[in-house]
Amino acid sequence: MMRSFLLGLILLPAGNLTVLAAAPAAFDQANRDFHDGRFSAALVSYEKLLADEGPRAAIYYNLGNCHQRLGQYGSAILAYERARLLTPRDPDLLANLALARKAAAAFEESGEHRYMDAAANYLSRNEWSWLIAGGALFLGGLAAGCGFFGLPRRGLRQAALTVGSLAVLGMIAGTAALYHRRDEADHGIVLSDKAEVRLSPFEQAESLGTPGVGRTVHIRDHNGGFSYIEVPGTHLHGWLPDKDVAAIIAEK
């Protein structure tokens, strides 16, 4: 990995995220702005790169660092979470996400399915999809090969059965992981510490409470500039202004 292109962590050294291949001059300039303390300028540059080039883990990571340095912890957590969708096992990214959550006091509850959550999020959605597709292609090729050449030797039959079983297990694991993550598109992050959940989608509606900046919520509906959200682990649900919450999976 090309570590030199990544910005340093808030308190930790740079990590292993994949570096942006396109627009290197713009990326380098944004990095220089960050290192020189021009965080707002760097932030604008990273957002433009995302708009021009599409999702990149390295850009989301550096964007999160900019927001973190500016004290915008909800936006920092959002950027890190978007990076985590693309590179879920990067230790430096996970460390910075933890730092942002600590700064925002946005601690996530483990929940009753925490082990399944950890397993399902160990690979990205694309990686799970490739595992399923690869397993299916392998089984198809194995079946065709066995049908064409045959497996007269017992050792070969045993090996084919073992490898085929592993491919089936991989497909089952991938399918289970993607099913477990089926509601991921509804997950969002609260961006403002002053965000108030309201009884109905109007600014004058009764306030039901404040979920807290950086908190992960479930976005269920949209109406007139408001999003209907549910806060996991609480009874708090209602309407938040769209400016105060954003989906982790960015709209295209």
PEURRA-V448029 format. One record per backbone hydrogen bond with DSSP energy under -1.0 kcal/mol. NH is the residue of the N-H (numbers start at 0). CO is the residue of the C=O. If there is no record, write none. Layout:
# PEURRA-V448029
NH|CO  NH|CO
This chain:
# PEURRA-V448029
2|0  4|1  5|2  8|11  26|22  27|23  28|24  29|25  30|26  31|27  32|28  33|29  34|30  35|31  36|33  37|32  38|36  41|37  42|38  43|39  44|40  45|41  46|42  47|43  48|44  49|45  50|46  51|47  52|48  53|49  59|55  60|56  61|57  62|58  63|59  64|60  65|61  66|62  67|63  68|64  69|65  70|67  71|66  72|70  75|71  76|72  77|73  78|74  79|75  80|76  81|77  82|78  83|79  84|80  86|82  89|86  93|89  94|90  95|91  96|92  97|93  98|94  99|95  100|96  101|97  102|98  103|99  105|100  116|112  117|113  118|114  119|115  120|116  121|118  127|123  128|124  129|125  130|126  131|127  132|128  133|129  134|130  135|131  136|132  137|133  138|134  139|135  140|136  141|137  142|138  143|139  144|140  145|141  146|142  147|143  148|144  149|145  156|152  157|153  158|154  159|155  160|156  161|157  162|158  163|159  164|160  165|161  166|162  167|163  168|164  169|165  170|166  171|167  172|168  173|169  174|170  175|171  176|172  177|173  178|174  179|175  180|176  181|178  183|180  185|182  186|183  187|216  188|245  189|214  190|243  196|208  197|238  198|205  201|199  204|201  207|196  213|189  214|211  216|187  217|229  218|185  219|227  220|227  222|225  226|239  227|220  228|237  229|217  230|235  233|230  237|228  238|197  239|226  241|224  243|240  244|241  245|188  247|186
